[in-house]
Amino acid sequence: MKNFIRKNKKGVIIAGIVFIIILLFLFVKLFLLSSIGNNKYGDRLDDIDKHKISGSTIDDIKDRISGKDGVEKVVYHQEGRILNFTITVDNGMKLDDAKTCGDIILDGIGKKNAKYYDVQVLIDTKDDSDVYPVIGYKSKNSDDITYGNAGGSSE
């Protein structure tokens, strides 16, 4: 084997370089280029077509929440499987009344979609408040919205 390498030194070096280039090409193609152009969520959004929430459903939810006394503004944004609702309320609105907005959201999207989506509710005011902001979150695996920082400082 040593004699073969000594006699064909240039050929062995060229074959080694070609082999390394092929390995680098495969590495780049399989690991680096495979993620370019793909959905940033991967397969986490599989079956989202079966759980579409129409614009009219969202508008109905927003109208029902906006119709409550003390609610000033409702903003909706969907990010993947997370439904985000930002609700701006009057500073004098009671926290328990504001939390009922989460129930309106869950009723509006239905039980089937509530098992598919996570729901996040941010309740805030335009002014400084000792009670607000409050954030509520419902995982797709739970049935109710859980609120954090409910009416107190986070010290």
PyMOL commands that set and color helices and strands:
alter all, ss='L'
color gray80, all
select helices_A, chain A and resi 2-7+9-35+48-51+55-66+95-114
alter helices_A, ss='H'
color red, helices_A
select strands_A, chain A and resi 71-79+82-89+118-124+134-138+146-148
alter strands_A, ss='S'
color yellow, strands_A
deselect
rebuild
show_as cartoon
